[in-house]
Amino acid sequence: MLGSIQDGGLPQAGCYTERCDRARRDPHYVASLGIVNPDSGSAWLVDATPDLIRQMDLIPGSAFRDRAAQRRPFDGILLTHAHIGHYLGLALLGREALGISRTPCYCSSRMAEFLATNGPWSLMVEEGRLDLRVLEPDTPTRLAEGLSVTGLVVPHRDEYSDTLGFVFEGPRRSLLYLPDIDRWDEWDRRIEDVVAGVDMALLDATFYSAAELPGRDQSEVPHPLIVDTIERLGELARSDRSIVLTHLNSSNPVLDSESPERKAVRAAGFEVARAGRSLAL
């Protein structure tokens, strides 16, 4: 796990709450994953966030650092969608920064079109830094021996692209990564069935409850509430599945380790994502 925070980050711009002030001393990073083969040193980045520079420091192993020095840190980049916390970090891999060599970039067809036709991302495509590869929904794509990914189309605010969740199949275990969705009941699948079909799930937990955005219409930024997720998935969380909450907004009281809300999450059998934690596939 390379981060666990919603796109705006923590601290968020203009936020001077006690939580944001604490985060200025102990920064949190935007939600992202690194998938690493400890034997070969191969690495895949799942969502490129504005915190990418520090997140790359979390990826273990000298092989990764050696490859980064050669401008080819990742065997592939996978993007869920075109909201700011999920792709702006690509700019840090472009000509003005690291200047990566040709790297596969897996995404939906609309996301690929967005990158190919809008600068500065289109320049990375034209220069051969991003090799766009379209993921066909519900179709496994082999990333390496013993590792595949399947893209699942999910309902979300699709201003520039559609939105994918990912199911990763490793040699022993499977992982669902679904950091963004509008509502569980707007999906054409039952989230209970999807989670039951994997060993581990990292799920959208942007808001704990509807009381977090005073002065703003929460319908402008729809996400499933943690209280609803606990109600729907509590039985699975108490089974042998690991359900981890990620993509937490700066307003989310679950970010406070001793808050009643955090304790309720733990008591229900759920976990909260944190940068630097590893899960084995």
C-alpha positions as CSV (number, residue, x, y, z in Angstrom):
1,M,0.0,0.0,0.0
2,L,1.5,3.3,-1.1
3,G,-1.3,5.5,0.3
4,S,-4.8,5.6,1.6
5,I,-6.1,9.1,1.2
6,Q,-8.7,10.7,-1.1
7,D,-7.4,12.7,-4.1
8,G,-7.2,16.0,-2.3
9,G,-4.5,14.6,0.1
10,L,-3.9,15.0,3.8
11,P,-3.3,17.8,4.6
12,Q,-5.8,19.1,2.0
13,A,-5.4,22.5,0.5
14,G,-7.2,25.1,2.7
15,C,-7.6,22.6,5.6
16,Y,-6.4,23.8,9.0
17,T,-8.2,21.4,11.3
18,E,-6.4,19.6,14.0
19,R,-6.3,16.5,11.8
20,C,-4.7,18.4,8.8
21,D,-2.2,20.2,11.1
22,R,-1.1,16.8,12.5
23,A,-0.7,15.6,8.9
24,R,1.6,18.5,8.2
25,R,4.0,16.9,10.7
26,D,3.2,13.4,9.6
27,P,2.0,13.4,6.0
28,H,-0.3,10.8,4.6
29,Y,-0.3,9.8,0.9
30,V,-3.0,9.5,-1.7
31,A,-4.4,6.0,-2.3
32,S,-2.2,3.9,-4.5
33,L,-0.7,0.4,-4.7
34,G,2.7,-1.0,-5.7
35,I,2.7,-4.6,-6.8
36,V,6.2,-6.1,-6.3
37,N,7.8,-9.4,-7.1
38,P,10.5,-9.7,-4.4
39,D,12.4,-12.3,-6.3
40,S,12.7,-10.6,-9.7
41,G,12.3,-7.0,-8.5
42,S,9.5,-6.4,-11.0
43,A,7.1,-3.7,-10.0
44,W,3.7,-2.4,-11.2
45,L,2.2,1.0,-10.1
46,V,-1.6,1.1,-9.5
47,D,-2.6,4.8,-9.9
48,A,-0.1,7.6,-10.3
49,T,-0.8,10.1,-7.5
50,P,0.6,13.6,-6.8
51,D,2.5,12.0,-3.9
52,L,4.4,9.6,-6.3
53,I,7.9,10.8,-5.4
54,R,7.6,9.8,-1.8
55,Q,5.5,6.8,-2.6
56,M,8.3,5.4,-4.7
57,D,10.5,5.5,-1.7
58,L,8.2,3.0,0.0
59,I,8.8,0.3,-2.6
60,P,11.3,-2.1,-1.2
61,G,14.4,-3.5,-2.7
62,S,17.6,-2.2,-4.3
63,A,16.5,-3.7,-7.7
64,F,13.7,-1.1,-7.8
65,R,16.1,1.7,-7.1
66,D,18.6,0.5,-9.7
67,R,15.8,0.3,-12.3
68,A,14.5,3.8,-11.4
69,A,18.0,5.2,-11.9
70,Q,17.9,3.6,-15.4
71,R,14.5,5.4,-16.0
72,R,12.5,2.2,-16.1
73,P,11.1,1.7,-12.5
74,F,7.9,0.0,-13.4
75,D,7.0,-3.0,-15.6
76,G,3.6,-1.4,-16.0
77,I,1.3,1.3,-14.7
78,L,-2.4,0.7,-14.2
79,L,-4.9,3.5,-13.9
80,T,-8.4,3.3,-12.5
81,H,-9.7,6.6,-13.9
82,A,-9.1,10.3,-14.7
83,H,-9.7,12.0,-11.3
84,I,-6.8,14.0,-10.0
85,G,-5.5,11.6,-7.4
86,H,-5.2,8.8,-9.8
87,Y,-3.2,10.0,-12.8
88,L,-1.6,13.4,-12.1
89,G,1.5,11.7,-10.9
90,L,2.3,10.6,-14.5
91,A,3.7,14.1,-14.9
92,L,6.5,13.2,-12.5
93,L,7.5,10.5,-14.9
94,G,7.7,12.7,-18.0
95,R,10.4,14.7,-19.7
96,E,10.6,17.4,-17.1
97,A,11.2,14.9,-14.3
98,L,12.3,11.2,-14.3
99,G,11.8,10.8,-18.1
100,I,10.8,7.1,-18.0
101,S,11.6,4.8,-20.9
102,R,8.7,3.0,-22.7
103,T,6.3,1.6,-20.1
104,P,3.0,-0.2,-20.6
105,C,0.1,1.8,-19.2
106,Y,-3.1,-0.3,-18.7
107,C,-6.4,1.5,-18.6
108,S,-9.9,1.6,-20.1
109,S,-10.5,2.7,-23.7
110,R,-11.8,6.1,-22.6
111,M,-8.9,6.7,-20.3
112,A,-6.5,5.8,-23.1
113,E,-8.2,8.2,-25.5
114,F,-8.1,10.9,-22.8
115,L,-4.3,10.5,-22.3
116,A,-3.6,10.3,-26.0
117,T,-5.6,13.4,-26.9
118,N,-4.9,15.8,-24.0
119,G,-1.6,17.4,-23.0
120,P,0.7,17.0,-21.3
121,W,-0.1,13.3,-21.2
122,S,-0.3,13.1,-25.0
123,L,3.3,14.2,-25.2
124,M,4.3,11.2,-23.0
125,V,2.4,8.9,-25.5
126,E,4.0,10.6,-28.5
127,E,7.5,10.4,-27.1
128,G,7.0,6.7,-26.4
129,R,7.1,6.9,-22.7
130,L,3.6,5.6,-22.1
131,D,2.6,2.5,-24.2
132,L,-1.2,2.6,-23.8
133,R,-2.8,-0.8,-23.5
134,V,-6.6,-1.1,-23.2
135,L,-8.1,-3.5,-20.7
136,E,-11.2,-5.2,-22.0
137,P,-13.7,-5.3,-19.1
138,D,-14.1,-8.6,-17.3
139,T,-11.2,-10.2,-19.3
140,P,-8.1,-11.3,-17.4
141,T,-4.8,-9.7,-18.7
142,R,-1.5,-11.4,-17.9
143,L,1.0,-9.0,-16.5
144,A,3.7,-11.6,-15.7
145,E,4.1,-15.2,-14.8
146,G,1.7,-15.8,-11.9
147,L,0.1,-12.3,-12.0
148,S,-3.0,-11.2,-13.9
149,V,-5.4,-8.3,-13.7
150,T,-9.1,-8.0,-14.6
151,G,-10.8,-4.6,-15.0
152,L,-14.3,-4.1,-13.6
153,V,-16.3,-1.1,-14.9
154,V,-17.9,0.7,-11.9
155,P,-20.3,3.6,-11.8
156,H,-18.5,6.9,-10.9
157,R,-18.4,10.5,-12.0
158,D,-17.0,9.9,-15.4
159,E,-16.3,13.4,-16.7
160,Y,-13.2,12.5,-18.6
161,S,-13.0,8.7,-18.6
162,D,-14.9,5.7,-17.2
163,T,-13.8,4.1,-14.0
164,L,-12.3,0.7,-13.3
165,G,-11.8,-1.4,-10.3
166,F,-9.1,-4.1,-10.5
167,V,-9.0,-7.8,-9.5
168,F,-5.4,-9.0,-9.2
169,E,-4.8,-12.8,-9.2
170,G,-1.4,-13.8,-7.7
171,P,0.1,-17.2,-7.4
172,R,-1.8,-17.9,-4.2
173,R,-4.3,-15.1,-3.4
174,S,-6.5,-12.6,-5.1
175,L,-7.1,-8.9,-4.4
176,L,-9.9,-6.5,-5.3
177,Y,-8.8,-2.9,-5.6
178,L,-11.8,-0.5,-5.8
179,P,-10.9,2.9,-4.5
180,D,-13.8,4.8,-6.2
181,I,-17.5,4.1,-6.8
182,D,-20.6,6.3,-6.5
183,R,-22.8,3.8,-4.6
184,W,-22.8,0.1,-4.0
185,D,-26.4,-0.3,-5.1
186,E,-25.8,1.6,-8.4
187,W,-23.4,-1.1,-9.6
188,D,-24.7,-3.9,-11.8
189,R,-23.0,-6.4,-9.5
190,R,-23.6,-7.1,-5.8
191,I,-20.5,-5.9,-3.9
192,E,-21.1,-8.8,-1.5
193,D,-20.6,-11.3,-4.4
194,V,-17.5,-9.6,-5.7
195,V,-15.8,-9.5,-2.3
196,A,-16.8,-13.1,-1.6
197,G,-15.0,-14.0,-4.8
198,V,-11.6,-12.7,-3.7
199,D,-9.3,-13.2,-0.7
200,M,-8.6,-9.5,0.0
201,A,-10.4,-6.3,-0.8
202,L,-9.4,-2.6,-0.6
203,L,-12.6,-0.6,-0.9
204,D,-13.7,3.0,-1.3
205,A,-14.1,4.4,2.2
206,T,-14.0,8.2,1.4
207,F,-16.6,9.2,4.0
208,Y,-17.7,7.6,7.3
209,S,-21.1,9.3,7.4
210,A,-23.1,12.0,5.6
211,A,-22.2,14.5,8.3
212,E,-18.6,15.2,7.1
213,L,-19.0,18.0,4.5
214,P,-20.8,20.9,6.1
215,G,-21.7,23.5,3.6
216,R,-21.2,21.2,0.6
217,D,-23.7,19.0,-1.3
218,Q,-22.4,15.5,-0.8
219,S,-24.2,14.4,-4.0
220,E,-21.5,16.4,-5.9
221,V,-18.9,13.8,-4.7
222,P,-20.9,10.6,-4.2
223,H,-19.2,7.7,-2.4
224,P,-20.5,4.7,-0.4
225,L,-20.4,5.5,3.4
226,I,-18.4,3.4,5.7
227,V,-21.5,2.8,7.9
228,D,-23.3,1.3,4.9
229,T,-20.2,-0.8,3.9
230,I,-20.0,-2.3,7.3
231,E,-23.7,-3.2,7.2
232,R,-23.4,-4.9,3.8
233,L,-20.1,-6.6,4.3
234,G,-19.8,-7.2,8.0
235,E,-20.4,-10.9,7.8
236,L,-17.6,-11.3,5.1
237,A,-15.3,-9.1,7.2
238,R,-15.7,-11.5,10.1
239,S,-14.9,-14.5,7.9
240,D,-11.4,-15.3,6.6
241,R,-11.5,-12.4,4.1
242,S,-9.4,-9.3,4.6
243,I,-11.4,-6.1,3.9
244,V,-9.4,-2.9,4.1
245,L,-10.8,0.6,3.8
246,T,-8.9,3.1,1.7
247,H,-9.3,6.5,-0.2
248,L,-10.2,8.3,3.1
249,N,-11.2,12.0,2.8
250,S,-9.4,14.4,5.1
251,S,-12.7,14.9,7.0
252,N,-13.0,11.2,7.8
253,P,-12.9,10.5,11.6
254,V,-11.6,7.0,10.9
255,L,-8.2,8.7,10.3
256,D,-7.9,9.3,14.0
257,S,-6.7,6.0,15.5
258,E,-8.5,6.4,18.8
259,S,-11.8,7.8,17.5
260,P,-15.1,6.0,18.2
261,E,-15.5,5.6,14.5
262,R,-12.1,3.9,14.1
263,K,-12.9,1.6,17.0
264,A,-16.3,0.7,15.4
265,V,-14.5,-0.2,12.2
266,R,-12.1,-2.5,14.0
267,A,-14.9,-4.0,16.1
268,A,-16.7,-4.9,12.8
269,G,-13.7,-6.8,11.5
270,F,-12.5,-4.2,9.0
271,E,-9.0,-2.7,8.6
272,V,-7.8,0.7,7.6
273,A,-5.2,1.0,4.9
274,R,-1.8,2.6,5.7
275,A,1.1,3.5,3.5
276,G,3.9,0.9,3.8
277,R,1.8,-2.1,4.7
278,S,2.2,-5.2,2.5
279,L,-0.3,-7.9,1.5
280,A,0.9,-11.1,0.1
281,L,-0.5,-12.4,-3.2
